[in-house]
Amino acid sequence: MLTDINPKLPMRNKNITRHFYLDSLGFKEFGSADFDGYLMVEKDNIQIHFFEFKELDPKENYGQVYIRTDNIEELYNSLQNNNVKIHPNGKLEIKPWGQKEFSILDPDNNLLTFGQSIK
C-alpha cells in the first residue's frame, strides 16, 4: 500500500537550499544525520528531499512539486512577509479547475505550486 510521497529535487548548493527552505519558507531539517550531498526538509505533514547536482543549469531545470494546503491565504501572506518572491506567472488566483493557487521558484529554479480546493 502507498502511504506517502517525498519528492526529490535537484540542488546545486546544500547550504543555499537549506537557508531558503528553513529561513524563508519555514521548513525544518528532517533527520539527525547530515548526509553529504543530500538534504531532507519538512513542514507540517510534508517532506521534500534534495540531491546534489552541482552542474545543474537552473535555466534548464524543470523540477516541480504541487503542495496542497488548507489555508492558502495565511501561507501566501507569511511568504510575502518573509520577502519570498512570488513567480511572475504564479500569483495567487482561482484556477478554472477549482483550486486557489500560487507558485514560487527556489534558488535552483524548482517550481513549488501551492494549492487549496475552493469547492
C-alpha positions as CSV (number, residue, x, y, z in Angstrom):
1,M,0.0,0.0,0.0
2,L,1.2,3.5,-0.7
3,T,1.3,5.7,2.3
4,D,3.3,8.8,1.5
5,I,5.3,10.6,-1.2
6,N,8.5,12.6,-0.7
7,P,9.6,14.3,-3.9
8,K,13.3,14.6,-4.7
9,L,14.5,17.8,-6.3
10,P,18.0,18.8,-7.6
11,M,20.1,21.4,-5.7
12,R,23.4,23.0,-6.6
13,N,24.4,24.1,-3.1
14,K,23.2,22.5,0.0
15,N,23.7,25.5,2.2
16,I,21.8,27.8,-0.1
17,T,19.0,25.4,-0.4
18,R,18.9,24.8,3.4
19,H,18.8,28.5,4.1
20,F,16.0,29.1,1.6
21,Y,13.7,26.4,2.8
22,L,14.4,26.8,6.6
23,D,14.7,30.6,6.9
24,S,12.4,31.8,4.0
25,L,9.8,29.1,3.8
26,G,9.7,27.9,7.5
27,F,10.7,24.3,6.9
28,K,12.8,22.3,9.4
29,E,15.6,19.9,8.6
30,F,14.5,16.3,8.9
31,G,16.6,13.6,10.5
32,S,19.6,13.8,12.7
33,A,22.3,12.8,10.2
34,D,23.9,15.3,7.8
35,F,24.4,13.3,4.6
36,D,26.9,14.6,2.1
37,G,25.1,15.9,-1.0
38,Y,21.6,15.2,0.4
39,L,19.1,17.3,2.3
40,M,15.7,16.5,3.7
41,V,13.3,19.2,5.0
42,E,9.8,19.0,6.4
43,K,6.9,21.3,7.3
44,D,3.7,20.2,8.8
45,N,2.8,16.9,7.0
46,I,5.2,17.1,4.0
47,Q,8.8,16.4,3.3
48,I,10.9,17.4,0.3
49,H,14.2,15.7,-0.4
50,F,17.1,17.2,-2.4
51,F,20.1,15.6,-4.1
52,E,23.2,17.5,-5.0
53,F,23.6,18.3,-8.7
54,K,26.4,20.8,-8.9
55,E,26.3,21.0,-12.7
56,L,22.6,21.9,-12.8
57,D,21.8,24.8,-15.1
58,P,18.8,26.4,-13.3
59,K,17.5,27.7,-16.7
60,E,17.2,24.0,-17.8
61,N,15.7,22.7,-14.6
62,Y,12.0,21.7,-14.7
63,G,11.7,20.3,-11.2
64,Q,8.1,20.8,-9.9
65,V,6.1,20.0,-6.9
66,Y,2.4,20.6,-6.2
67,I,1.7,21.1,-2.5
68,R,-1.8,21.2,-1.1
69,T,-2.7,23.4,1.8
70,D,-5.7,24.1,3.9
71,N,-5.0,27.8,4.5
72,I,-3.5,29.3,1.3
73,E,-4.2,32.9,2.3
74,E,-2.2,32.6,5.5
75,L,0.7,30.8,3.7
76,Y,0.8,33.3,0.9
77,N,0.8,36.2,3.4
78,S,3.6,34.6,5.5
79,L,5.8,34.1,2.4
80,Q,5.2,37.7,1.3
81,N,6.1,38.9,4.8
82,N,9.4,36.9,4.5
83,N,10.1,38.6,1.2
84,V,9.8,35.4,-0.8
85,K,9.4,36.3,-4.4
86,I,6.2,35.0,-6.0
87,H,6.6,33.6,-9.5
88,P,5.7,36.3,-12.1
89,N,3.2,33.9,-13.7
90,G,2.1,32.3,-10.4
91,K,0.2,35.0,-8.5
92,L,-2.5,33.9,-6.0
93,E,-5.6,33.3,-8.0
94,I,-8.5,30.9,-8.5
95,K,-7.9,28.5,-11.4
96,P,-10.6,27.0,-13.7
97,W,-10.0,23.5,-12.1
98,G,-11.3,24.6,-8.7
99,Q,-8.1,25.4,-6.9
100,K,-6.7,28.6,-5.5
101,E,-3.0,28.6,-6.2
102,F,0.3,30.5,-6.3
103,S,3.8,29.5,-7.2
104,I,7.4,30.3,-6.2
105,L,10.8,29.3,-7.5
106,D,13.6,28.1,-5.2
107,P,17.2,29.0,-5.8
108,D,17.7,26.2,-8.3
109,N,14.5,27.0,-10.3
110,N,12.4,24.2,-8.8
111,L,8.8,25.3,-9.1
112,L,6.7,25.0,-6.0
113,T,3.0,25.4,-6.6
114,F,0.7,25.7,-3.5
115,G,-3.0,25.0,-3.9
116,Q,-6.2,24.8,-1.9
117,S,-9.5,23.4,-3.1
118,I,-12.3,26.1,-3.2
119,K,-15.1,23.5,-3.6
